[in-house]
Amino acid sequence: MSKFGELINLEIPILLDFYGDWDDSSSAMHPVLRDVAAAIGDKGKVIKINVDKNNELKEALRVKGLPTLMIYKGGKMVWRQSGEQDANTLINLINDFI
């Protein structure tokens, strides 16, 4: 969890994707997130977090549905939503926090 604290304290927006390999909606988000990462470049980060390998973090952040997406900036959660999102929506959201 200490790495998580370092990560979310960055002054650029960090998009976290909590996913499960067994979840179809999570799988559908993989290409969307690749597009988002390519579009924002070094102005932000996209981090995928497998809930099966990070159960403690999943519980701490009360992740119930998958995928769950969060944007952190400067140590604060500034946006959160469960369910699939399209690339343009996510890119626009991240740009709002740059």
Residue pairs with C-beta under 8 A, 6 or more apart in sequence:
1 56
1 57
1 60
4 57
5 75
7 14
7 45
7 47
7 72
8 14
8 72
8 75
9 74
9 75
10 45
10 73
10 74
11 73
11 74
12 42
12 43
12 44
12 45
12 73
12 98
13 40
13 43
13 44
13 45
13 71
13 72
13 73
13 78
13 94
13 97
13 98
14 44
14 45
14 47
14 71
14 72
14 73
15 33
15 36
15 44
15 45
15 46
15 47
15 69
15 70
15 71
15 90
15 94
16 47
16 49
16 69
16 70
16 71
16 72
17 26
17 29
17 33
17 46
17 47
17 48
17 49
17 67
17 68
17 69
18 49
18 51
18 58
18 61
18 63
18 66
18 67
18 68
18 69
18 70
19 26
19 27
19 29
19 48
19 49
19 50
19 51
19 66
19 67
20 26
20 50
20 51
20 52
20 66
21 27
21 50
21 52
23 66
23 67
25 66
25 67
25 83
25 84
26 66
26 67
28 84
29 67
29 84
29 85
32 84
32 85
32 86
32 87
32 90
33 46
33 48
33 90
35 87
36 46
36 87
36 90
36 91
36 94
37 45
37 46
39 87
39 91
40 46
40 91
40 94
40 95
40 98
43 94
43 95
43 98
44 94
44 97
44 98
49 57
49 58
51 58
51 63
51 66
61 68
61 70
64 82
65 82
65 83
66 82
67 82
67 83
67 84
68 80
68 81
68 82
69 79
69 80
69 81
69 82
69 85
69 90
70 77
70 79
70 80
71 77
71 78
71 79
71 80
71 93
71 94
71 97
72 78
73 97
78 97
79 93
79 97
